[in-house]
């Protein structure tokens, strides 16, 4: 099945609030922190994540006191870490920003539903579905009061809730949420609206795919890619999940050449943006390797599988589900190339990881 994706434009969630605060000139005494915050946001929007992280951390250090600039910088940093898949680092940053705003009514309360939306998204990505639903429901309730003039941000919240319902098997409610999100996003004419429309269309495509409406699914995915490229540019790493969706779709439909194009492009973009030692880069490497294996391009496939596995082991640990998935794909490839001994070892290790995780989940 297609991988559901909802970035929810996490690096853009505080944009409207940031513009409002800076326009009010409320923090002229702390212009250094503002400058780092603005620089960090620009770098993030351009996909220069390492520079963005450095600038945002400098903004937090320079701001010092618990003010709106600090909360904004924390929110931006939490969203950036979330985008990069660094969930354990993102969660305490987002909670710190949320705690600041909850405890100080003098801070800009419009940030709160945006930050809760990011936290709900994070819970969703880490399998904490009950926490995600509770957090997103609160974000929507607050958003209805505080963000009525910001349809794009409300669209993101409905989009995240739709993904949650899709994950829990409530497809009808998921489709309603995605269509509501689409309706809200289409009301906006701001330059970054495509970065919000893209994820919504991608998730709506997942619903169509689950309903076996293949042409609607492909059309929604292509439209998603098009509007995101128009908004962010063809080289921005945020288009990689959309490329991955199309790559998986074409692979499952037997359109291997088209699948390779999509996965290779995602791999190149992620390697450029995140570097080789990143779990997102490794995921794209494994996806590309699987397609190449079916195309008979064994040498490159084997090299990419090994590269992906080693990177995941170093960055995610030896027992993660991502490692198990890559081991299974690698083993399938080795079976087809008559390396049954090594394939058997990898299958055994993958099964051990999944058995251990199933036991841990059941105990919890």
C-alpha positions as CSV (number, residue, x, y, z in Angstrom):
1,X,0.0,0.0,0.0
2,X,1.1,3.5,-0.6
3,X,2.9,5.1,2.3
4,X,0.7,7.8,3.8
5,X,2.5,11.1,4.1
6,X,1.6,14.3,5.9
7,X,4.4,16.8,6.5
8,X,1.7,19.3,7.3
9,X,4.0,22.1,6.3
10,X,5.6,21.9,9.7
11,X,8.3,24.4,8.8
12,X,5.7,26.9,7.7
13,X,3.3,26.6,10.6
14,X,4.5,29.7,12.4
15,X,4.9,31.9,9.3
16,X,1.8,34.1,9.8
17,X,2.6,34.6,13.5
18,X,6.2,35.5,12.8
19,X,5.2,38.1,10.2
20,X,2.6,39.6,12.6
21,X,5.1,39.8,15.5
22,X,7.9,41.4,13.5
23,X,5.5,43.9,11.9
24,X,4.5,45.1,15.4
25,X,8.2,45.9,16.1
26,X,7.6,44.6,19.7
27,X,11.1,43.2,20.1
28,X,13.5,45.9,18.8
29,X,15.6,45.6,21.9
30,X,16.5,42.0,20.9
31,X,17.1,42.3,17.2
32,X,19.9,39.8,17.2
33,X,17.6,37.0,18.1
34,X,15.1,38.2,15.5
35,X,17.7,38.2,12.8
36,X,18.7,34.7,13.6
37,X,15.1,33.6,13.6
38,X,14.4,35.1,10.2
39,X,17.6,33.7,8.8
40,X,16.8,30.3,10.2
41,X,13.3,30.4,8.6
42,X,14.7,31.4,5.2
43,X,17.2,28.6,5.3
44,X,14.6,26.1,6.3
45,X,12.3,27.2,3.5
46,X,15.2,26.8,1.0
47,X,15.9,23.3,2.3
48,X,19.2,24.3,3.9
49,X,18.5,22.4,7.1
50,X,21.9,22.4,8.8
51,X,22.2,26.2,8.5
52,X,18.6,26.6,9.6
53,X,19.2,24.6,12.7
54,X,22.3,26.5,13.7
55,X,20.5,29.9,13.2
56,X,17.4,28.8,15.2
57,X,19.5,27.6,18.1
58,X,21.4,30.9,18.0
59,X,18.0,32.7,18.1
60,X,17.0,30.8,21.2
61,X,20.3,31.4,22.9
62,X,20.2,35.1,22.1
63,X,16.6,35.6,23.1
64,X,17.2,34.2,26.5
65,X,14.0,35.2,28.3
66,X,10.7,33.5,27.8
67,X,9.2,35.8,25.1
68,X,7.4,35.3,21.8
69,X,10.7,35.2,19.9
70,X,11.9,32.4,22.0
71,X,8.6,30.5,21.6
72,X,8.7,31.0,17.8
73,X,12.3,29.9,17.5
74,X,11.6,26.8,19.5
75,X,8.5,26.0,17.4
76,X,10.5,26.5,14.2
77,X,13.3,24.3,15.5
78,X,10.9,21.6,16.7
79,X,9.3,21.6,13.3
80,X,12.6,21.4,11.5
81,X,13.7,18.4,13.6
82,X,10.3,16.8,13.0
83,X,10.8,17.2,9.2
84,X,14.2,15.5,9.4
85,X,12.7,12.6,11.3
86,X,14.6,13.4,14.6
87,X,11.5,12.8,16.7
88,X,13.2,12.3,20.1
89,X,14.9,15.7,19.7
90,X,11.8,17.4,18.4
91,X,9.4,16.4,21.1
92,X,11.0,18.2,24.1
93,X,11.6,21.3,22.0
94,X,7.9,21.5,21.0
95,X,6.8,20.7,24.6
96,X,9.1,23.5,25.9
97,X,7.4,26.0,23.5
98,X,3.9,24.8,24.4
99,X,4.7,25.0,28.1
100,X,5.9,28.6,27.8
101,X,2.8,29.7,26.1
102,X,0.4,27.9,28.4
103,X,2.1,29.3,31.5
104,X,2.3,32.9,30.2
105,X,-0.9,34.5,28.8
106,X,1.1,37.5,27.8
107,X,2.7,35.5,25.0
108,X,1.0,35.2,21.6
109,X,-1.6,32.5,22.1
110,X,-2.1,32.1,18.3
111,X,1.1,30.0,18.4
112,X,-0.5,27.4,20.6
113,X,-2.7,25.5,18.1
114,X,0.1,25.5,15.6
115,X,2.5,24.0,18.1
116,X,-0.1,21.5,19.2
117,X,-0.6,20.5,15.6
118,X,3.1,19.8,15.2
119,X,3.2,17.8,18.4
120,X,0.1,15.8,17.3
121,X,1.9,15.1,14.0
122,X,4.9,13.9,15.9
123,X,2.8,11.6,18.1
124,X,1.3,10.2,14.9
125,X,4.7,9.5,13.3
126,X,5.9,7.7,16.5
127,X,2.8,5.6,16.8
128,X,1.2,7.4,19.8
129,X,-2.2,7.5,18.2
130,X,-4.3,8.2,21.2
131,X,-2.0,11.1,22.2
132,X,-2.1,12.4,18.7
133,X,-5.9,12.4,18.5
134,X,-6.2,14.2,21.8
135,X,-3.6,16.8,20.9
136,X,-5.0,17.4,17.4
137,X,-8.5,17.8,18.7
138,X,-7.3,20.4,21.1
139,X,-5.4,22.1,18.3
140,X,-8.6,22.3,16.2
141,X,-10.7,23.6,19.0
142,X,-8.2,26.4,19.7
143,X,-7.6,27.0,16.0
144,X,-11.3,27.6,15.4
145,X,-11.1,30.5,17.9
146,X,-7.6,31.8,17.2
147,X,-6.9,31.0,13.6
148,X,-10.2,31.7,11.8
149,X,-8.3,34.1,9.6
150,X,-5.7,31.5,8.7
151,X,-7.3,28.8,6.5
152,X,-3.9,27.3,5.5
153,X,-3.0,26.5,9.1
154,X,-6.5,25.1,9.8
155,X,-6.1,23.0,6.6
156,X,-2.9,21.5,8.1
157,X,-4.7,20.5,11.2
158,X,-7.5,18.8,9.4
159,X,-5.0,17.1,7.2
160,X,-3.1,15.7,10.2
161,X,-6.4,14.5,11.7
162,X,-7.2,12.8,8.4
163,X,-4.0,10.9,8.4
164,X,-4.7,9.8,12.0
165,X,-8.1,8.4,10.9
166,X,-6.6,6.7,7.9
167,X,-4.1,5.0,10.2
168,X,-6.9,3.8,12.5
169,X,-8.9,2.4,9.6
170,X,-11.6,5.1,9.5
171,X,-11.4,5.9,5.8
172,X,-14.6,7.7,5.5
173,X,-13.8,10.2,8.2
174,X,-10.3,10.5,6.8
175,X,-11.6,11.4,3.3
176,X,-13.9,14.0,4.9
177,X,-11.0,15.6,6.7
178,X,-8.8,15.7,3.7
179,X,-11.5,17.3,1.5
180,X,-12.2,19.8,4.3
181,X,-8.4,20.5,4.4
182,X,-8.4,20.8,0.6
183,X,-11.3,23.3,0.6
184,X,-9.6,25.5,3.2
185,X,-6.2,25.4,1.5
186,X,-7.7,26.3,-1.9
187,X,-9.1,29.5,-0.3
188,X,-5.6,30.9,0.1
189,X,-3.7,32.7,-2.6
190,X,-0.5,33.1,-0.6
191,X,2.8,32.1,-2.3
192,X,3.4,29.0,0.0
193,X,-0.1,27.6,-0.5
194,X,1.3,24.8,-2.7
195,X,3.4,23.5,0.2
196,X,0.2,23.0,2.1
197,X,-1.9,21.7,-0.8
198,X,0.8,19.1,-1.8
199,X,0.5,17.0,1.4
200,X,-3.3,17.2,1.4
201,X,-3.5,15.9,-2.2
202,X,-1.0,13.2,-1.4
203,X,-3.0,11.9,1.5
204,X,-6.2,12.1,-0.5
205,X,-4.4,9.9,-3.0
206,X,-3.9,7.3,-0.3
207,X,-7.6,7.2,0.3
208,X,-8.3,6.7,-3.5
209,X,-5.6,4.0,-3.5
210,X,-7.2,2.1,-0.7
211,X,-10.4,2.3,-2.6
212,X,-8.6,0.9,-5.7
213,X,-9.5,4.0,-7.7
214,X,-6.1,3.9,-9.5
215,X,-6.6,6.8,-11.9
216,X,-7.8,9.2,-9.2
217,X,-4.9,8.2,-7.0
218,X,-2.3,8.8,-9.7
219,X,-3.9,12.1,-10.7
220,X,-3.9,13.4,-7.1
221,X,-0.3,12.4,-6.6
222,X,0.8,14.1,-9.8
223,X,-1.1,17.2,-8.9
224,X,0.4,17.1,-5.4
225,X,3.9,17.0,-6.9
226,X,3.2,19.7,-9.4
227,X,1.8,22.3,-6.8
228,X,4.7,21.6,-4.4
229,X,7.3,22.0,-7.1
230,X,5.7,25.3,-8.1
231,X,5.7,26.5,-4.6
232,X,9.1,25.3,-3.3
233,X,11.1,24.5,-6.5
234,X,12.1,21.2,-8.1
235,X,15.2,20.8,-5.9
236,X,13.6,21.2,-2.5
237,X,13.8,18.1,-0.3
238,X,10.2,18.5,0.8
239,X,9.1,17.0,-2.5
240,X,10.9,13.7,-1.7
241,X,7.9,12.1,0.1
242,X,5.7,12.9,-2.9
243,X,8.3,11.4,-5.2
244,X,8.4,8.3,-2.9
245,X,4.6,8.0,-3.1
246,X,4.7,8.0,-6.9
247,X,7.6,5.6,-6.9
248,X,5.8,3.1,-4.7
249,X,2.6,3.5,-6.8
250,X,4.5,2.8,-10.1
251,X,6.4,-0.1,-8.5
252,X,3.2,-1.8,-7.4
253,X,1.6,-1.3,-10.8
254,X,4.6,-2.8,-12.5
255,X,5.8,0.4,-14.1
256,X,9.4,0.0,-13.0
257,X,11.2,2.5,-15.2
258,X,8.9,5.3,-13.9
259,X,9.3,4.1,-10.4
260,X,13.1,4.2,-10.7
261,X,13.0,7.8,-11.9
262,X,11.0,8.9,-8.9
263,X,13.0,7.0,-6.3
264,X,16.3,8.0,-7.8
265,X,15.3,11.7,-7.8
266,X,14.2,11.4,-4.1
267,X,17.5,9.7,-3.2
268,X,19.6,12.4,-4.9
269,X,17.7,15.2,-3.3
270,X,17.8,13.8,0.2
271,X,21.5,13.0,0.0
272,X,22.2,16.6,-1.0
273,X,19.9,18.0,1.7
274,X,20.6,15.7,4.6
275,X,23.9,14.0,3.8
276,X,24.7,10.3,3.6
277,X,24.3,9.6,7.3
278,X,20.6,10.3,7.6
279,X,17.7,7.8,8.0
280,X,15.7,9.7,5.3
281,X,18.5,9.3,2.8
282,X,18.8,5.6,3.8
283,X,15.1,5.1,3.2
284,X,15.3,6.5,-0.3
285,X,18.4,4.3,-1.0
286,X,16.5,1.2,0.1
287,X,13.5,2.1,-2.0
288,X,15.6,2.7,-5.1
289,X,17.6,-0.5,-4.5
290,X,14.3,-2.5,-4.4
291,X,13.3,-1.2,-7.8
292,X,16.7,-1.7,-9.3
293,X,16.7,-5.3,-8.0
294,X,13.5,-6.1,-9.9
295,X,14.9,-4.4,-13.0
296,X,17.9,-6.7,-12.9
297,X,20.4,-4.0,-12.0
298,X,22.0,-6.2,-9.4
299,X,25.3,-4.5,-8.8
300,X,23.9,-1.0,-8.0
301,X,21.0,-2.6,-6.0
302,X,23.3,-4.6,-3.8
303,X,25.5,-1.5,-3.1
304,X,22.5,0.7,-2.2
305,X,20.9,-2.0,0.0
306,X,24.2,-2.4,2.0
307,X,24.6,1.4,2.2
308,X,21.0,1.9,3.4
309,X,21.3,-0.9,6.0
310,X,24.6,0.4,7.5
311,X,23.2,3.9,7.7
312,X,20.0,2.8,9.4
313,X,22.0,0.7,11.9
314,X,24.2,3.7,12.8
315,X,21.5,6.3,13.0
316,X,18.5,4.3,14.2
317,X,20.0,1.4,16.1
318,X,20.2,-2.3,15.4
319,X,16.6,-3.2,16.4
320,X,14.5,-0.6,14.7
321,X,11.5,-1.5,12.4
322,X,13.2,0.4,9.5
323,X,16.2,-1.9,9.9
324,X,13.9,-5.0,9.8
325,X,12.2,-3.7,6.6
326,X,15.5,-3.2,4.8
327,X,16.8,-6.6,5.9
328,X,13.7,-8.2,4.4
329,X,14.0,-6.4,1.1
330,X,17.8,-7.1,1.0
331,X,17.1,-10.8,1.7
332,X,14.6,-11.0,-1.1
333,X,17.1,-9.5,-3.5
334,X,19.8,-12.0,-2.3
335,X,17.4,-14.9,-2.8
336,X,17.0,-13.9,-6.4
337,X,20.8,-13.7,-6.9
338,X,21.2,-17.2,-5.3
339,X,22.9,-16.0,-2.1
340,X,20.6,-18.1,0.1
341,X,22.9,-18.4,3.1
342,X,23.2,-14.6,3.7
343,X,19.5,-14.1,2.8
344,X,18.5,-16.6,5.5
345,X,20.6,-14.8,8.1
346,X,19.0,-11.5,7.2
347,X,15.5,-13.0,7.3
348,X,16.2,-14.6,10.7
349,X,17.5,-11.3,12.1
350,X,14.5,-9.4,10.7
351,X,12.1,-11.9,12.3
352,X,13.9,-11.5,15.6
353,X,13.5,-7.8,15.5
354,X,9.8,-8.0,14.7
355,X,9.2,-10.7,17.3
356,X,11.0,-8.6,20.0
357,X,9.0,-5.5,19.1
358,X,5.7,-7.4,19.1
359,X,6.5,-8.7,22.6
360,X,7.4,-5.2,23.8
361,X,4.2,-3.6,22.5
362,X,2.0,-6.3,24.0
363,X,3.7,-6.0,27.4
364,X,3.3,-2.2,27.3
